[in-house]
């Protein structure tokens, strides 16, 4: 079994997710590709001491990339990753910016 720090890779802090955090108690994380919804729920509850109501997962597929070089066109692909959107119970919240001097 992986630790919560191995399952939750990083929070996703976009403008859309910040509004959903305030209004709908939804938080997004990049998670390990092999993590299940139960693993993600346990990791968020253990790491942030909150109660999770619901977990939605999305596999974000990597995009094809082309780059022009002196020798021609190089083709590649960005990596695929897994995103989890976690809904917390009413009254719970996660403060990612606690302790920062902005």
VOBA-1610 file (N, C-alpha, C; in pm, whole numbers, padded with zeros to 5 digits, always signed):
BEGIN
Unk+00085-00119+00000Unk+00000+00000+00000Unk+00088+00124+00000Unk+00053+00219-00083Unk+00129+00343-00093Unk+00085+00441+00015Unk+00176+00533+00048Unk+00145+00636+00145Unk+00066+00748+00076Unk-00003+00832+00153Unk-00077+00944+00093Unk+00012+01037+00011Unk+00140+01048+00049Unk+00231+01136-00023Unk+00272+01076-00158Unk+00261+00945-00174Unk+00290+00881-00302Unk+00167+00881-00394Unk+00048+00878-00336Unk-00075+00877-00416Unk-00108+01017-00467Unk-00105+01117-00380Unk-00136+01255-00419Unk-00007+01322-00466Unk+00005+01349-00594Unk+00128+01406-00648Unk+00132+01557-00628Unk+00024+01626-00671Unk+00019+01771-00653Unk-00125+01819-00663Unk-00158+01931-00600Unk-00291+01989-00620Unk-00295+02064-00752Unk-00412+02073-00811Unk-00431+02148-00935Unk-00499+02278-00898Unk-00426+02388-00912Unk-00476+02519-00869Unk-00495+02609-00990Unk-00603+02588-01062Unk-00639+02674-01173Unk-00750+02768-01129Unk-00780+02865-01213Unk-00885+02960-01178Unk-01020+02890-01163Unk-01047+02795-01251Unk-01173+02720-01245Unk-01181+02639-01115Unk-01072+02572-01077Unk-01075+02490-00956Unk-01083+02577-00831Unk-01024+02695-00832Unk-01034+02783-00715Unk-01177+02829-00693Unk-01253+02854-00801Unk-01394+02892-00783Unk-01476+02773-00735Unk-01443+02651-00782Unk-01515+02533-00736Unk-01482+02501-00590Unk-01361+02534-00546Unk-01326+02514-00405Unk-01412+02603-00316Unk-01430+02726-00357Unk-01508+02821-00276Unk-01656+02787-00277Unk-01712+02752-00393Unk-01856+02736-00407Unk-01905+02593-00384Unk-01833+02494-00432Unk-01883+02356-00433Unk-01804+02259-00345Unk-01700+02305-00277Unk-01614+02220-00192Unk-01545+02110-00274Unk-01505+02142-00399Unk-01438+02045-00485Unk-01291+02083-00498Unk-01204+01983-00485Unk-01060+02003-00494Unk-01003+01904-00594Unk-00908+01948-00675Unk-00850+01861-00778Unk-00704+01831-00746Unk-00664+01708-00774Unk-00528+01663-00751Unk-00479+01582-00870Unk-00349+01592-00898Unk-00287+01494-00988Unk-00250+01377-00899Unk-00291+01256-00939Unk-00269+01137-00856Unk-00192+01032-00935Unk-00146+00931-00863Unk-00078+00818-00926Unk-00173+00748-01021Unk-00122+00706-01137Unk-00207+00643-01239Unk-00275+00516-01189Unk-00211+00444-01098Unk-00266+00316-01052Unk-00356+00329-00931Unk-00375+00451-00880Unk-00457+00472-00760Unk-00605+00456-00792Unk-00677+00389-00702Unk-00821+00373-00716Unk-00892+00486-00640Unk-01023+00495-00657Unk-01100+00598-00587Unk-01091+00580-00436Unk-01089+00456-00391Unk-01079+00429-00246Unk-00943+00473-00194Unk-00836+00444-00271Unk-00701+00488-00231Unk-00695+00640-00222Unk-00753+00708-00320Unk-00750+00854-00323Unk-00828+00912-00205Unk-00944+00854-00175Unk-01025+00900-00062Unk-00947+00886+00069Unk-00887+00771+00091Unk-00810+00748+00214Unk-00690+00842+00223Unk-00624+00868+00109Unk-00507+00956+00109Unk-00544+01099+00144Unk-00654+01151+00086Unk-00696+01288+00115Unk-00741+01299+00261Unk-00815+01201+00310Unk-00860+01206+00451Unk-00743+01199+00547Unk-00642+01117+00516Unk-00527+01104+00605Unk-00437+01227+00600Unk-00418+01282+00483Unk-00322+01392+00468Unk-00378+01526+00515Unk-00507+01552+00492Unk-00564+01682+00523Unk-00664+01681+00638Unk-00692+01565+00697Unk-00784+01552+00811Unk-00921+01611+00778Unk-00980+01565+00668Unk-01113+01606+00624Unk-01194+01482+00592Unk-01325+01498+00572Unk-01412+01387+00531Unk-01449+01403+00384Unk-01422+01298+00306Unk-01448+01301+00163Unk-01586+01243+00136Unk-01665+01316+00057Unk-01799+01271+00021Unk-01799+01192-00109Unk-01717+01236-00206Unk-01722+01177-00339Unk-01589+01197-00410Unk-01550+01100-00495Unk-01427+01109-00573Unk-01459+01079-00720Unk-01422+01170-00808Unk-01432+01148-00953Unk-01291+01145-01010Unk-01264+01052-01102Unk-01131+01042-01162Unk-01141+01057-01313Unk-01036+01114-01370Unk-01026+01137-01514Unk-00884+01101-01556Unk-00869+01024-01664Unk-00738+01000-01721Unk-00718+01102-01833Unk-00618+01188-01816Unk-00587+01292-01914Unk-00482+01234-02007Unk-00518+01213-02133Unk-00426+01153-02229Unk-00329+01257-02282Unk-00204+01214-02306Unk-00101+01304-02355Unk-00129+01351-02496Unk-00090+01473-02525Unk-00112+01532-02657Unk+00008+01504-02748Unk-00019+01489-02877Unk+00088+01474-02974Unk+00156+01608-02995Unk+00288+01606-03006Unk+00366+01728-03024Unk+00453+01714-03148Unk+00475+01826-03218Unk+00569+01830-03329Unk+00661+01948-03306Unk+00790+01927-03335Unk+00886+02034-03315Unk+00975+02044-03438Unk+00991+02164-03490Unk+01076+02187-03607Unk+01220+02203-03559Unk+01311+02122-03612Unk+01453+02134-03580Unk+01530+02152-03711Unk+01661+02164-03701Unk+01743+02178-03822Unk+01740+02052-03907Unk+01718+01940-03846Unk+01720+01813-03918Unk+01581+01769-03963Unk+01481+01847-03941Unk+01347+01811-03982Unk+01249+01823-03867Unk+01140+01751-03877Unk+01034+01757-03776Unk+01051+01640-03680Unk+01055+01670-03552Unk+01062+01569-03448Unk+00923+01551-03391Unk+00879+01429-03382Unk+00747+01400-03326Unk+00764+01343-03187Unk+00669+01376-03100Unk+00672+01326-02964Unk+00533+01332-02904Unk+00527+01306-02775Unk+00400+01305-02706Unk+00423+01346-02562Unk+00334+01430-02509Unk+00342+01464-02367Unk+00285+01346-02287Unk+00318+01341-02162Unk+00281+01226-02081Unk+00132+01227-02045Unk+00077+01109-02025Unk-00060+01095-01977Unk-00056+01096-01825Unk-00164+01144-01763Unk-00170+01150-01617Unk-00314+01136-01571Unk-00331+01116-01440Unk-00464+01094-01384Unk-00499+01209-01291Unk-00623+01259-01306Unk-00673+01369-01224Unk-00787+01318-01139Unk-00791+01360-01013Unk-00900+01325-00923Unk-00964+01453-00872Unk-01097+01459-00882Unk-01173+01572-00826Unk-01246+01519-00703Unk-01213+01575-00588Unk-01262+01528-00459Unk-01363+01628-00405Unk-01482+01580-00368Unk-01584+01663-00306Unk-01583+01635-00156Unk-01573+01741-00077Unk-01569+01726+00069Unk-01707+01744+00129Unk-01725+01693+00251Unk-01852+01709+00322Unk-01867+01854+00366Unk-01991+01899+00386Unk-02013+02038+00430Unk-01938+02068+00559Unk-01876+02184+00564Unk-01801+02226+00682Unk-01653+02197+00673Unk-01609+02111+00582Unk-01468+02079+00565Unk-01409+02162+00452Unk-01280+02196+00465Unk-01210+02266+00358Unk-01061+02237+00372Unk-00989+02259+00264Unk-00844+02242+00260Unk-00785+02377+00226Unk-00689+02423+00307Unk-00624+02552+00283Unk-00484+02525+00231Unk-00464+02541+00099Unk-00333+02517+00039Unk-00235+02628+00067Unk-00284+02746+00100Unk-00197+02862+00116Unk-00173+02897+00263Unk-00197+02805+00355Unk-00177+02833+00497Unk-00027+02848+00525Unk+00006+02952+00598Unk+00144+02972+00639Unk+00231+03041+00535Unk+00172+03091+00426Unk+00251+03162+00325Unk+00233+03311+00345Unk+00339+03384+00322Unk+00334+03530+00331Unk+00325+03584+00189Unk+00205+03620+00149Unk+00184+03669+00012Unk+00183+03817+00010
//
